[in-house]
Amino acid sequence: MPPVSPRVRGGRDAVGTILGYPLDALYEEVAFIAYHFHWDLDRVLGLEHGDRARWVAEISRINQRANEEFAGA
């Protein structure tokens, strides 16, 4: 997959991108996945938006269960 162009990283519209996707939300998703899975930036940015959102949800569920188990111990 080609790298994200500077136009997209700058938050401006480009052909074939998700128009209006908040750049802050993208940074948050990337940081969250990279932190938990130790994936590099290119790997996380290479994910389709839907896949990235799914990984965020799955990591959140794992964390929630772990927190509940810790609180119950």
Contacts in CASP RR format, 6 or more apart in sequence:
PFRMAT RR
TARGET T0000
AUTHOR 0000-0000-0000
METHOD contacts of the structure
MODEL  1
MPPVSPRVRGGRDAVGTILGYPLDALYEEVAFIAYHFHWDLDRVLGLEHG
DRARWVAEISRINQRANEEFAGA
1 46 0 8 1.000
3 42 0 8 1.000
3 45 0 8 1.000
4 45 0 8 1.000
4 46 0 8 1.000
5 14 0 8 1.000
7 14 0 8 1.000
8 14 0 8 1.000
8 17 0 8 1.000
9 23 0 8 1.000
10 23 0 8 1.000
11 20 0 8 1.000
11 23 0 8 1.000
13 19 0 8 1.000
13 20 0 8 1.000
18 49 0 8 1.000
21 49 0 8 1.000
29 44 0 8 1.000
29 52 0 8 1.000
29 53 0 8 1.000
29 56 0 8 1.000
30 41 0 8 1.000
30 44 0 8 1.000
30 45 0 8 1.000
30 52 0 8 1.000
32 56 0 8 1.000
32 59 0 8 1.000
33 39 0 8 1.000
33 44 0 8 1.000
33 47 0 8 1.000
33 52 0 8 1.000
33 55 0 8 1.000
33 56 0 8 1.000
33 59 0 8 1.000
34 40 0 8 1.000
34 41 0 8 1.000
34 44 0 8 1.000
36 59 0 8 1.000
36 63 0 8 1.000
37 55 0 8 1.000
37 59 0 8 1.000
44 52 0 8 1.000
47 55 0 8 1.000
END
